[in-house]
C-alpha cells in the first residue's frame, strides 16, 4: 500500500499532493495536454486524496469505455452538484414567497431533487455532461423507475445546470435527450358501469365518486372542497384558491356546473352529518370527509372492492380505476356526446387550446364511434370484380 501522502498513477493521470501557501494539504490530478480540451496540461485540485483518486479512475474509465483516447472533461468548477442544487432550491423558495412559483411545484421538485442528489451528490458540476446523464438514466431504469419519472428528474437536472450556466459556473448548458415514453392503454368505465360501482360504495365514498365522475374535478380539488364552494340553488361548484387550498394553475380556478342529483345527495349528507354532532363538537367545513371528520386522502381500497362486487371487468379481470380515471372518463363522455374541446377544457381546468386535453384525457371508448371509423372495402367487392 503506498504511503498516505505519496502520489499515485492512474492510467495517464497522476494523482499527487499539493501544498497550499497556508500550509494545508490538497490533492491534484495531472491531466496530460493531449487529453485536455485546450491542448494544454491542467491540474484540477481536490480537498482529499480519495476524492482525487475517485475522479481519476472515473476519467480513466470514461476513456476505456469509449475505446479511444478522448479529451478529458473541462477543468473543474470547484462546485459540487449538491452545493449548486441547494442554492437553486433556496432561490426557488424565494420565488414561492413572492408568488412566482406554486408551493406544490416546489414540493414536487424536492422529491425529484432527492433522487438526483443520491446519484450526482458531491460530483463537480463541470463534469456532469450528456454521458453522465445517460448513466443516470440507466441507473434509474434498473430500479425500475418509469421513463416519465426519469424524464421529469432530468428536466430538473437541466434546469439546475442551466442556472449554473447563467452564473458562469460552467461553460455550456446541459443538453438532455429524454427517454421515449410509451403511451399506456387507458381503460375507462362506461356511465352504466360507474352507476353499478356507486351501488357498492359506502355513502361518503359514493358521494365523492359520483362527484368526481360528474364534474371531472381533480381528487385534490374534491378533497379540499368546503361548503362555501357549493351554490346549492344553481348547482354550481366553485373551485378557487384560498388560505387552505391552492389551485394547480390559474385556469384551475373555475366554476363547474353539476346535475341536481349529486347536489341534493351532498346537501342531504350535510344535514345528517350536522345532526350527528354533539353539542360541543365543531363541524368540519369539508364536503367530503374522512374518518373523524378530517380530510379524506385515499379511497382506493373501497373503490377496488366495489369494482369487484359490481362485476366491472375487462377481459375477465376487474377494471383498475383511480380518482384520475373518473376525470378522464368525464372528458371522454363529453367528447363522445359532441361537446367541444374548449368547453371540456374549461370544466377540467386546462388552459384554452392546450394539447393535454386531447392527448391525455380523451379516449375513444364508444363502440359506435370506433365502428364509424372502420373502412370496409368488402362492400365494393362486386364493383372491383367487374
C-alpha positions in Angstrom: 0.0 0.0 0.0 1.5 3.4 -1.0 2.3 5.9 1.8 -0.6 8.1 2.7 0.9 11.3 1.2 2.6 9.7 -1.8 1.3 10.2 -5.3 -0.2 7.5 -7.4 -0.5 6.9 -11.1 -4.0 6.1 -12.6 -3.6 5.3 -16.3 -2.3 8.5 -18.0 -3.2 10.6 -14.9 -1.0 11.2 -11.9 -2.6 12.0 -8.5 -0.2 13.8 -6.2 -0.2 16.1 -3.1 -0.3 19.9 -3.4 0.7 22.1 -0.5 -1.1 25.4 -0.4 0.5 28.7 0.9 -1.4 28.4 4.2 0.1 25.0 4.8 -2.9 22.8 4.1 -2.6 19.7 2.0 -4.7 19.2 -1.1 -4.5 16.7 -4.0 -4.3 17.4 -7.7 -4.7 15.3 -10.9 -2.1 16.0 -13.6 -4.1 15.8 -16.9 -1.8 15.5 -19.9 -2.1 18.1 -22.7 -3.3 15.6 -25.3 -6.3 14.8 -23.0 -7.1 18.4 -22.3 -9.8 20.2 -24.2 -7.4 23.2 -24.5 -4.4 21.0 -25.6 -2.6 22.2 -22.5 -1.9 20.4 -19.3 -4.2 21.3 -16.4 -4.3 20.2 -12.8 -7.7 20.1 -11.0 -7.4 20.3 -7.3 -9.4 18.3 -4.7 -9.6 18.5 -0.9 -8.8 14.9 -0.3 -6.7 12.1 -1.8 -9.6 9.7 -2.0 -11.7 12.2 -3.9 -8.9 12.8 -6.4 -8.3 9.1 -6.9 -12.0 8.5 -7.5 -12.2 11.2 -10.1 -9.0 10.0 -11.8 -10.5 6.5 -12.0 -13.7 7.9 -13.4 -11.8 9.8 -16.1 -9.8 6.6 -17.0 -13.0 4.5 -17.1 -14.5 7.0 -19.5 -11.6 6.7 -21.8 -11.6 2.9 -21.6 -15.4 2.6 -22.3 -15.2 4.8 -25.4 -12.3 2.6 -26.8 -10.2 5.6 -27.8 -8.3 8.3 -26.0 -10.6 11.3 -25.8 -10.2 14.6 -24.3 -10.7 14.9 -20.6 -13.6 16.8 -19.1 -13.3 20.5 -18.7 -11.4 21.9 -15.7 -13.4 21.6 -12.5 -15.8 24.3 -11.5 -14.9 23.5 -7.8 -18.7 23.5 -7.0 -20.4 20.2 -6.3 -23.8 19.4 -7.7 -25.1 19.4 -4.1 -23.9 23.0 -3.5 -25.4 24.3 -6.7 -28.7 22.4 -6.1 -29.1 23.7 -2.6 -28.6 27.2 -3.7 -31.0 26.7 -6.5 -33.6 25.4 -4.1 -33.1 28.4 -1.8 -33.8 30.7 -4.8 -37.0 28.7 -5.6 -38.2 29.1 -2.0 -37.9 32.9 -2.5 -39.9 32.6 -5.7 -42.6 30.8 -3.8 -42.7 33.6 -1.1 -43.1 36.1 -3.9 -45.9 34.2 -5.5 -43.9 33.4 -8.6 -44.0 29.6 -8.0 -46.5 27.3 -6.5 -45.6 25.6 -3.2 -46.8 22.2 -4.6 -44.4 22.6 -7.5 -41.5 23.2 -5.2 -42.6 20.2 -3.1 -42.6 18.0 -6.3 -39.1 19.5 -7.2 -37.8 18.3 -3.8 -38.8 14.7 -4.4 -37.0 14.8 -7.8 -34.0 16.5 -6.4 -33.6 13.9 -3.8 -33.1 11.2 -6.5 -30.6 13.5 -8.3 -28.6 14.2 -5.2 -28.3 10.5 -4.4 -26.6 9.9 -7.8 -24.7 13.2 -8.5 -24.2 14.4 -4.9 -20.7 15.8 -4.5 -19.7 15.4 -8.1 -18.2 18.6 -9.7 -20.8 20.2 -11.9 -18.3 20.8 -14.7 -18.2 17.1 -15.3 -21.9 16.5 -15.4 -22.4 16.1 -19.1 -24.6 14.2 -21.5 -22.7 10.9 -20.9 -23.1 11.3 -17.2 -26.8 12.0 -17.7 -27.2 8.8 -19.7 -25.6 6.9 -16.9 -28.2 8.4 -14.5 -31.0 7.3 -16.9 -29.6 3.8 -17.0 -29.2 3.7 -13.2 -32.9 4.7 -12.6 -34.2 2.3 -15.2 -32.6 -0.6 -13.3 -34.6 0.1 -10.1 -37.1 0.2 -12.1 -38.5 3.7 -12.5 -40.8 4.8 -15.3 -39.5 6.8 -18.2 -41.9 9.6 -17.4 -40.5 9.9 -13.9 -36.9 9.8 -15.1 -37.6 12.5 -17.7 -39.1 14.7 -15.0 -35.9 14.3 -13.0 -33.6 15.0 -15.9 -35.6 18.1 -16.8 -35.0 19.3 -13.3 -31.3 18.5 -13.6 -31.2 20.5 -16.9 -32.9 23.4 -15.1 -30.4 23.4 -12.2 -27.4 23.2 -14.6 -28.9 26.0 -16.6 -28.9 28.1 -13.5 -25.2 27.2 -13.0 -24.5 28.3 -16.6 -26.2 31.6 -16.2 -24.0 32.2 -13.2 -21.0 31.3 -15.4 -20.0 28.4 -13.1 -19.9 26.1 -16.2 -19.0 26.9 -19.8 -22.1 25.4 -21.5 -25.7 24.3 -20.6 -26.5 20.7 -20.3 -28.3 19.1 -23.2 -30.6 16.2 -22.1 -32.2 13.7 -24.5 -35.4 12.4 -22.9 -36.3 8.7 -22.8 -39.1 7.6 -25.0 -42.4 7.3 -23.1 -44.7 4.6 -24.2 -48.3 5.5 -24.0 -50.3 3.3 -21.7 -53.5 1.7 -22.7 -56.3 3.5 -20.9 -59.4 1.6 -19.9 -62.2 3.7 -18.7 -65.7 2.8 -17.3 -68.9 3.5 -19.1 -71.6 5.6 -17.4 -73.6 2.4 -16.7 -70.5 0.8 -15.0 -69.9 3.8 -12.8 -73.5 3.6 -11.6 -73.0 -0.1 -10.8 -69.9 0.7 -8.8 -71.7 3.5 -6.9 -74.2 1.0 -5.7 -71.5 -0.9 -3.9 -69.8 2.0 -2.1 -70.5 3.4 1.4 -72.2 6.8 1.5 -69.2 9.1 2.0 -67.1 7.4 -0.8 -70.2 7.1 -3.0 -70.8 10.8 -2.9 -67.2 11.5 -3.7 -67.0 9.1 -6.7 -70.3 10.4 -8.0 -69.0 14.0 -7.7 -65.7 13.1 -9.5 -67.5 11.4 -12.4 -70.0 14.2 -13.0 -67.5 17.1 -12.6 -64.2 15.8 -13.8 -62.5 17.5 -10.9 -59.1 16.5 -9.6 -59.1 14.4 -6.4 -57.2 17.2 -4.6 -59.9 19.7 -5.6 -62.6 17.5 -4.2 -60.8 16.6 -1.0 -60.3 20.3 -0.3 -63.8 21.5 -1.3 -65.7 23.2 1.5 -69.3 24.1 1.9 -68.8 27.7 0.7 -67.8 26.3 -2.7 -71.3 24.9 -3.3 -74.1 27.0 -4.8 -77.0 24.7 -3.9 -79.6 26.7 -5.7 -77.9 26.9 -9.1 -76.0 23.6 -8.9 -72.6 25.2 -9.3 -69.3 24.1 -7.7 -66.7 26.8 -7.2 -63.0 25.8 -7.2 -60.8 28.7 -6.2 -57.5 29.1 -4.3 -57.8 30.2 -0.7 -55.8 30.0 2.5 -56.3 26.3 2.7 -56.1 25.3 -0.9 -54.1 26.4 -4.0 -55.3 25.6 -7.4 -52.9 23.8 -9.7 -52.9 26.6 -12.3 -54.7 29.9 -12.9 -57.1 28.1 -15.3 -57.9 25.6 -12.5 -59.8 28.4 -10.7 -63.2 27.9 -12.1 -66.9 27.2 -11.7 -68.3 23.8 -12.7 -72.0 23.0 -13.3 -73.3 19.8 -11.8 -76.5 17.9 -12.1 -79.2 18.2 -9.4 -78.9 14.6 -8.1 -75.4 14.7 -6.6 -76.0 18.2 -5.3 -79.1 17.0 -3.4 -77.3 14.0 -2.1 -74.4 16.2 -0.8 -76.8 18.6 0.9 -78.7 15.7 2.5 -75.4 14.2 3.8 -74.5 17.6 5.3 -77.8 17.6 7.2 -77.2 14.1 8.5 -73.6 15.0 9.5 -74.6 18.1 11.4 -77.4 16.2 13.2 -74.8 13.6 14.3 -72.6 16.1 16.1 -72.5 16.6 19.8 -73.4 19.9 21.3 -69.8 21.0 21.7 -68.4 19.5 18.5 -67.3 21.9 15.9 -68.5 20.9 12.4 -65.9 20.3 9.6 -66.2 22.6 6.7 -65.1 19.9 4.3 -67.7 18.5 1.9 -66.0 15.1 1.6 -64.7 13.9 5.0 -62.6 11.0 6.1 -62.7 9.3 9.5 -63.3 11.7 12.4 -64.4 14.5 10.0 -60.9 15.1 8.8 -59.6 15.4 5.3 -60.1 12.4 3.1 -56.8 11.2 1.4 -57.4 7.9 -0.2 -60.3 5.7 -1.2 -58.6 3.1 -3.4 -59.3 0.1 -1.2 -63.1 0.9 -1.1 -63.1 1.5 -4.8 -61.3 -1.7 -5.7 -63.8 -3.7 -3.5 -66.8 -2.0 -5.1 -65.5 -2.7 -8.7 -65.2 -6.4 -7.9 -68.6 -6.6 -6.3 -70.2 -4.8 -9.2 -68.5 -7.2 -11.7 -67.0 -4.4 -13.8 -64.3 -6.3 -15.7 -62.1 -6.1 -18.8 -61.1 -9.4 -20.3 -62.2 -11.2 -17.2 -60.2 -9.0 -14.9 -61.6 -6.3 -12.5 -61.2 -2.9 -14.1 -58.4 -0.9 -12.4 -59.6 2.6 -11.6 -58.2 5.6 -9.8 -59.5 9.0 -9.0 -58.0 10.3 -12.2 -59.8 7.6 -14.2 -63.1 9.3 -13.4 -61.6 12.6 -14.6 -60.6 11.1 -17.9 -63.9 9.3 -18.2 -65.7 12.6 -17.7 -63.8 14.2 -20.5 -64.3 11.2 -22.8 -68.0 11.1 -22.2 -68.4 14.7 -23.0 -66.3 14.3 -26.2 -68.4 11.3 -27.3 -71.6 13.4 -27.0 -70.1 16.1 -29.2 -69.2 18.7 -26.6 -66.5 21.0 -27.9 -62.9 20.7 -26.6 -63.0 24.3 -25.4 -65.9 23.5 -23.0 -64.2 20.3 -21.8 -61.0 22.3 -21.1 -62.9 24.8 -19.0 -64.5 22.1 -17.0 -61.2 20.3 -16.4 -59.3 23.4 -15.6 -57.0 23.1 -18.6 -55.6 26.1 -20.4 -57.5 27.1 -23.6 -56.1 25.4 -26.6 -53.9 23.0 -24.5 -53.0 19.8 -26.3 -53.0 18.0 -22.9 -56.8 17.5 -23.0 -56.8 15.7 -26.4 -53.6 13.8 -25.8 -54.1 12.5 -22.3 -57.7 12.8 -21.3 -60.0 11.9 -24.2 -60.2 8.3 -25.2 -62.4 6.8 -27.9 -64.4 4.2 -25.8 -67.7 4.3 -27.6 -68.3 1.2 -29.7 -70.3 3.2 -32.3 -67.6 5.8 -32.5 -65.0 3.1 -33.2 -67.2 1.4 -35.7 -67.8 4.6 -37.6 -64.1 4.8 -38.3 -63.8 1.3 -39.8 -63.2 1.2 -43.6 -64.8 -1.8 -45.2 -63.6 -2.4 -48.8 -65.5 -5.7 -49.0 -68.7 -3.8 -49.7 -67.2 -2.7 -53.0 -66.1 -6.2 -54.0 -68.7 -6.5 -56.8 -67.5 -3.3 -58.4 -63.9 -4.4 -58.1 -64.7 -7.8 -59.7 -66.4 -6.2 -62.6 
